[in-house]
C-alpha cells in the first residue's frame, strides 16, 4: 500500500513569506518595494503601468485590483504567475528554499 503524505502548504507559505523580497524580485523583476508591498506589473496580462498588482510582503496576500485576481500566499501567486496547480507551486517553492515539502 502506498502511503499518501500531506504537503506542508502552511510551512512552505510561511517560509516563502520570510523571504518574500528575494522571491518577488526574482518573479516580478520590474517591481519595487513600497512600504510592506511589492508593486509590479501583472505578468499574465498586458499591464502597462505599476500600481494595480500588489503583494503584501509580510503575509504573501496578493491581488490585481484591475482584474480581481487574488490569492492568499506566495504559493498561490506562483501558481497564478507560472500557470501551475497549488501542489506543483508548493513543490517548486519548497525546492527553491530548501524546505521539506511534506508534513
N, C-alpha and C positions, 0 to 999 in steps of 0.2 A: 504494500500500500504506500502511495506517495504522500508524504507529509506536506500539507499546504502551510506556508509561512505568510504571516501578515507583513505587509510593507509598513515601515515606520514613518508614515507620512508626517506626523506631527514633529518628530525629532528632526527629520530632514528639513522641513519648512523652518523650524527654529534655527537650525544650523545655517541655513541659507540667509535668513534674516540678519543674523550676526555678521555676515559677510556681504551684505546687500550692495554696498557701494562698489566693491570689487566686481561682483557679479553683474550689476546693472551697467557698469561702464563697459563691460565686455559685450553684453547682449544688446545694449542700446547706446552705442558709442557717440551718437550725435547729441545725447542728452547731457544734463548737468544737474548738480545738486542745488536745490532751493529749500533751505531750512531742512525739514525732515522728509522732503520729497525729491524723487528723481523725476525730472521733467524731460520728456523726449518726444520724438515723432513716433507715431504708431507704424511699425514696420509692416503691418498687414493691410495698409491702405495708402492711398496717395495723400499722405499728410504733409502739407506744405509748411506748416508753422508749428513751433513748440507751443505747448500750453494746454491742450485738451487731454493728453495722455500722461498720466502721473502714477508714480508708485510710491507708497509710503515706505520709507527705508527702515522703519522700526518694525512694522508688522508684516510688510510684504503685500498688503492690500493694494490693488491697482485698479485703474479704470480709465476708459476712454470716454470722456464726457460728450464727445461728438456723436458716438455710435451707441453708447450704453453698454459696451462690452466691459466686463469687470470680473475680478476674482479676488480670492481671499488670501493668497500667499504666492510666494515665488514659484512654487510647483505649478500652480495654475497659470502663472504668467509664462513659464517655459512651455507648457502645453499649448497655450494660445499662440505664442510667437513662432514656435517651431513645428506647429501642427502635429502634436503628439497626444497620446492619451495620458491620463494622470500618472499611471504606473510607470510608463516609459520616461516621462518627465522626472519623476522622483528618482528613478534609477540613474539617469544621467547626472542629476544634481548630486546624488549621493556619491557617485563615482568621482565627480569633479572635486568634491570637498573631502573625500576620504572618510565618509560616514557609512556605517553599516546600513544596508538597505532594509534589513528585516528587524522586526521586534526582537 
